[in-house]
Amino acid sequence: MPEDGAYERGVSAGEIAQRLHDHDRHFEALNGSLGDVAAELRGLTLAVQRLGDAAESDRATVITTATALEKAAQARRDTSESRWSPTAKVIAIIGALAAVATVVTLVLANLHR
């Protein structure tokens, strides 16, 4: 006689066996469902890892782009703030005077014809 008193409560061995069989089928179904959940979690874990990698790559791209833009802006500022050296000023003045003298000479030559 079982120690739990199943027979005293009127539960037959067949009913107990059927309950155990039903419980076994239920556990098998749960194990299958848990396997599906585990597979889905692995897929989600990979997707999250890919998102993290993409975010890291985007962050590096943004930093590189920002650095390049800052260098370009600094180069523009350096170029716009540069001053003419005295030698460059003398050469520019001589070139401008030569151009004006050439134009005046051509105009006077054409007037005397």
Distance bins in CASP14 RR format, pairs under 12 A and 6 or more apart:
PFRMAT RR
TARGET T0000
AUTHOR 0000-0000-0000
RMODE 2
METHOD distances of the structure
MODEL  1
1 7 1 0 1 0 0 0 0 0 0 0 0
1 8 0 0 0 0 1 0 0 0 0 0 0
1 13 0 0 0 0 0 1 0 0 0 0 0
2 8 0 0 0 0 1 0 0 0 0 0 0
2 9 0 0 0 0 0 1 0 0 0 0 0
2 10 0 0 0 0 0 1 0 0 0 0 0
2 11 0 0 0 0 1 0 0 0 0 0 0
2 12 0 0 0 0 0 1 0 0 0 0 0
2 13 0 0 0 0 1 0 0 0 0 0 0
2 16 0 0 0 0 1 0 0 0 0 0 0
4 10 0 0 0 0 0 1 0 0 0 0 0
4 11 0 0 0 0 1 0 0 0 0 0 0
4 16 0 0 0 0 1 0 0 0 0 0 0
5 11 0 0 0 0 1 0 0 0 0 0 0
5 16 0 0 0 0 0 1 0 0 0 0 0
6 12 0 0 0 0 1 0 0 0 0 0 0
6 13 0 0 0 0 1 0 0 0 0 0 0
6 14 0 0 0 0 0 1 0 0 0 0 0
6 15 0 0 0 0 1 0 0 0 0 0 0
6 16 1 0 0 1 0 0 0 0 0 0 0
6 17 0 0 0 0 0 1 0 0 0 0 0
6 19 0 0 0 0 1 0 0 0 0 0 0
6 20 0 0 0 0 0 1 0 0 0 0 0
7 13 0 0 0 0 1 0 0 0 0 0 0
7 14 0 0 0 0 0 1 0 0 0 0 0
7 15 0 0 0 0 0 1 0 0 0 0 0
7 16 0 0 0 0 1 0 0 0 0 0 0
9 15 0 0 0 0 0 1 0 0 0 0 0
9 16 0 0 0 0 0 1 0 0 0 0 0
10 16 0 0 0 0 0 1 0 0 0 0 0
11 17 0 0 0 0 0 1 0 0 0 0 0
11 18 0 0 0 0 0 1 0 0 0 0 0
11 19 0 0 0 0 1 0 0 0 0 0 0
11 20 0 0 0 0 0 1 0 0 0 0 0
12 18 0 0 0 0 1 0 0 0 0 0 0
12 19 0 0 0 0 0 1 0 0 0 0 0
13 19 0 0 0 0 0 1 0 0 0 0 0
13 20 0 0 0 0 0 1 0 0 0 0 0
14 20 0 0 0 0 1 0 0 0 0 0 0
14 21 0 0 0 0 1 0 0 0 0 0 0
14 22 0 0 0 0 0 1 0 0 0 0 0
15 21 0 0 0 0 0 1 0 0 0 0 0
15 22 0 0 0 0 0 1 0 0 0 0 0
16 22 0 0 0 0 0 1 0 0 0 0 0
16 23 0 0 0 0 0 1 0 0 0 0 0
17 23 0 0 0 0 0 1 0 0 0 0 0
17 24 0 0 0 0 0 1 0 0 0 0 0
18 24 0 0 0 0 0 1 0 0 0 0 0
18 25 0 0 0 0 0 1 0 0 0 0 0
19 25 0 0 0 0 0 1 0 0 0 0 0
19 26 0 0 0 0 0 1 0 0 0 0 0
20 26 0 0 0 0 0 1 0 0 0 0 0
20 27 0 0 0 0 0 1 0 0 0 0 0
21 27 0 0 0 0 0 1 0 0 0 0 0
21 28 0 0 0 0 0 1 0 0 0 0 0
22 28 0 0 0 0 0 1 0 0 0 0 0
22 29 0 0 0 0 0 1 0 0 0 0 0
23 29 0 0 0 0 0 1 0 0 0 0 0
23 30 0 0 0 0 0 1 0 0 0 0 0
24 30 0 0 0 0 0 1 0 0 0 0 0
24 31 0 0 0 0 0 1 0 0 0 0 0
25 31 0 0 0 0 0 1 0 0 0 0 0
25 32 0 0 0 0 0 1 0 0 0 0 0
26 32 0 0 0 0 0 1 0 0 0 0 0
26 33 0 0 0 0 0 1 0 0 0 0 0
27 33 0 0 0 0 0 1 0 0 0 0 0
27 34 0 0 0 0 0 1 0 0 0 0 0
28 34 0 0 0 0 0 1 0 0 0 0 0
28 35 0 0 0 0 0 1 0 0 0 0 0
29 35 0 0 0 0 0 1 0 0 0 0 0
29 36 0 0 0 0 0 1 0 0 0 0 0
30 36 0 0 0 0 0 1 0 0 0 0 0
30 37 0 0 0 0 0 1 0 0 0 0 0
31 37 0 0 0 0 0 1 0 0 0 0 0
31 38 0 0 0 0 0 1 0 0 0 0 0
32 38 0 0 0 0 1 0 0 0 0 0 0
32 39 0 0 0 0 0 1 0 0 0 0 0
33 39 0 0 0 0 0 1 0 0 0 0 0
33 40 0 0 0 0 0 1 0 0 0 0 0
34 40 0 0 0 0 0 1 0 0 0 0 0
34 41 0 0 0 0 0 1 0 0 0 0 0
35 41 0 0 0 0 1 0 0 0 0 0 0
35 42 0 0 0 0 1 0 0 0 0 0 0
36 42 0 0 0 0 0 1 0 0 0 0 0
36 43 0 0 0 0 0 1 0 0 0 0 0
37 43 0 0 0 0 0 1 0 0 0 0 0
37 44 0 0 0 0 0 1 0 0 0 0 0
38 44 0 0 0 0 0 1 0 0 0 0 0
38 45 0 0 0 0 0 1 0 0 0 0 0
39 45 0 0 0 0 0 1 0 0 0 0 0
39 46 0 0 0 0 0 1 0 0 0 0 0
40 46 0 0 0 0 0 1 0 0 0 0 0
40 47 0 0 0 0 0 1 0 0 0 0 0
41 47 0 0 0 0 0 1 0 0 0 0 0
41 48 0 0 0 0 0 1 0 0 0 0 0
42 48 0 0 0 0 0 1 0 0 0 0 0
42 49 0 0 0 0 0 1 0 0 0 0 0
43 49 0 0 0 0 1 0 0 0 0 0 0
43 50 0 0 0 0 1 0 0 0 0 0 0
44 50 0 0 0 0 0 1 0 0 0 0 0
44 51 0 0 0 0 0 1 0 0 0 0 0
45 51 0 0 0 0 0 1 0 0 0 0 0
45 52 0 0 0 0 0 1 0 0 0 0 0
46 52 0 0 0 0 0 1 0 0 0 0 0
46 53 0 0 0 0 0 1 0 0 0 0 0
47 53 0 0 0 0 0 1 0 0 0 0 0
47 54 0 0 0 0 0 1 0 0 0 0 0
48 54 0 0 0 0 0 1 0 0 0 0 0
48 55 0 0 0 0 0 1 0 0 0 0 0
49 55 0 0 0 0 0 1 0 0 0 0 0
49 56 0 0 0 0 0 1 0 0 0 0 0
50 56 0 0 0 0 0 1 0 0 0 0 0
50 57 0 0 0 0 0 1 0 0 0 0 0
51 57 0 0 0 0 0 1 0 0 0 0 0
51 58 0 0 0 0 0 1 0 0 0 0 0
52 58 0 0 0 0 1 0 0 0 0 0 0
52 59 0 0 0 0 1 0 0 0 0 0 0
53 59 0 0 0 0 0 1 0 0 0 0 0
53 60 0 0 0 0 0 1 0 0 0 0 0
54 60 0 0 0 0 0 1 0 0 0 0 0
54 61 0 0 0 0 0 1 0 0 0 0 0
55 61 0 0 0 0 0 1 0 0 0 0 0
55 62 0 0 0 0 0 1 0 0 0 0 0
56 62 0 0 0 0 0 1 0 0 0 0 0
56 63 0 0 0 0 0 1 0 0 0 0 0
57 63 0 0 0 0 0 1 0 0 0 0 0
57 64 0 0 0 0 0 1 0 0 0 0 0
58 64 0 0 0 0 0 1 0 0 0 0 0
58 65 0 0 0 0 0 1 0 0 0 0 0
59 65 0 0 0 0 0 1 0 0 0 0 0
59 66 0 0 0 0 0 1 0 0 0 0 0
60 66 0 0 0 0 0 1 0 0 0 0 0
60 67 0 0 0 0 0 1 0 0 0 0 0
61 67 0 0 0 0 0 1 0 0 0 0 0
61 68 0 0 0 0 0 1 0 0 0 0 0
62 68 0 0 0 0 0 1 0 0 0 0 0
62 69 0 0 0 0 0 1 0 0 0 0 0
63 69 0 0 0 0 0 1 0 0 0 0 0
63 70 0 0 0 0 0 1 0 0 0 0 0
64 70 0 0 0 0 0 1 0 0 0 0 0
64 71 0 0 0 0 0 1 0 0 0 0 0
65 71 0 0 0 0 0 1 0 0 0 0 0
65 72 0 0 0 0 0 1 0 0 0 0 0
66 72 0 0 0 0 0 1 0 0 0 0 0
66 73 0 0 0 0 0 1 0 0 0 0 0
67 73 0 0 0 0 0 1 0 0 0 0 0
67 74 0 0 0 0 0 1 0 0 0 0 0
68 74 0 0 0 0 0 1 0 0 0 0 0
68 75 0 0 0 0 0 1 0 0 0 0 0
69 75 0 0 0 0 0 1 0 0 0 0 0
69 76 0 0 0 0 0 1 0 0 0 0 0
70 76 0 0 0 0 0 1 0 0 0 0 0
70 77 0 0 0 0 0 1 0 0 0 0 0
71 77 0 0 0 0 0 1 0 0 0 0 0
71 78 0 0 0 0 0 1 0 0 0 0 0
72 78 0 0 0 0 0 1 0 0 0 0 0
72 79 0 0 0 0 0 1 0 0 0 0 0
73 79 0 0 0 0 0 1 0 0 0 0 0
73 80 0 0 0 0 0 1 0 0 0 0 0
74 80 0 0 0 0 0 1 0 0 0 0 0
74 81 0 0 0 0 0 1 0 0 0 0 0
75 81 0 0 0 0 0 1 0 0 0 0 0
75 82 0 0 0 0 0 1 0 0 0 0 0
76 82 0 0 0 0 0 1 0 0 0 0 0
82 88 0 0 0 0 0 1 0 0 0 0 0
83 89 0 0 0 0 1 0 0 0 0 0 0
84 90 0 0 0 0 1 0 0 0 0 0 0
84 91 0 0 0 0 1 0 0 0 0 0 0
84 92 1 0 0 1 0 0 0 0 0 0 0
84 93 0 0 0 0 0 1 0 0 0 0 0
85 91 0 0 0 0 1 0 0 0 0 0 0
85 92 0 0 0 0 0 1 0 0 0 0 0
86 92 0 0 0 0 0 1 0 0 0 0 0
86 93 0 0 0 0 0 1 0 0 0 0 0
87 93 0 0 0 0 0 1 0 0 0 0 0
87 94 0 0 0 0 0 1 0 0 0 0 0
88 94 0 0 0 0 0 1 0 0 0 0 0
88 95 0 0 0 0 0 1 0 0 0 0 0
89 95 0 0 0 0 0 1 0 0 0 0 0
89 96 0 0 0 0 0 1 0 0 0 0 0
90 96 0 0 0 0 0 1 0 0 0 0 0
90 97 0 0 0 0 0 1 0 0 0 0 0
91 97 0 0 0 0 0 1 0 0 0 0 0
91 98 0 0 0 0 0 1 0 0 0 0 0
92 98 0 0 0 0 0 1 0 0 0 0 0
92 99 0 0 0 0 0 1 0 0 0 0 0
93 99 0 0 0 0 0 1 0 0 0 0 0
93 100 0 0 0 0 0 1 0 0 0 0 0
94 100 0 0 0 0 0 1 0 0 0 0 0
94 101 0 0 0 0 0 1 0 0 0 0 0
95 101 0 0 0 0 1 0 0 0 0 0 0
95 102 0 0 0 0 1 0 0 0 0 0 0
96 102 0 0 0 0 0 1 0 0 0 0 0
96 103 0 0 0 0 0 1 0 0 0 0 0
97 103 0 0 0 0 0 1 0 0 0 0 0
97 104 0 0 0 0 0 1 0 0 0 0 0
98 104 0 0 0 0 0 1 0 0 0 0 0
98 105 0 0 0 0 0 1 0 0 0 0 0
99 105 0 0 0 0 0 1 0 0 0 0 0
99 106 0 0 0 0 0 1 0 0 0 0 0
100 106 0 0 0 0 0 1 0 0 0 0 0
100 107 0 0 0 0 0 1 0 0 0 0 0
101 107 0 0 0 0 0 1 0 0 0 0 0
101 108 0 0 0 0 0 1 0 0 0 0 0
102 108 0 0 0 0 0 1 0 0 0 0 0
102 109 0 0 0 0 0 1 0 0 0 0 0
103 109 0 0 0 0 0 1 0 0 0 0 0
103 110 0 0 0 0 0 1 0 0 0 0 0
104 110 0 0 0 0 0 1 0 0 0 0 0
104 111 0 0 0 0 0 1 0 0 0 0 0
105 111 0 0 0 0 0 1 0 0 0 0 0
105 112 0 0 0 0 0 1 0 0 0 0 0
106 112 0 0 0 0 0 1 0 0 0 0 0
106 113 0 0 0 0 0 1 0 0 0 0 0
107 113 0 0 0 0 0 1 0 0 0 0 0
END
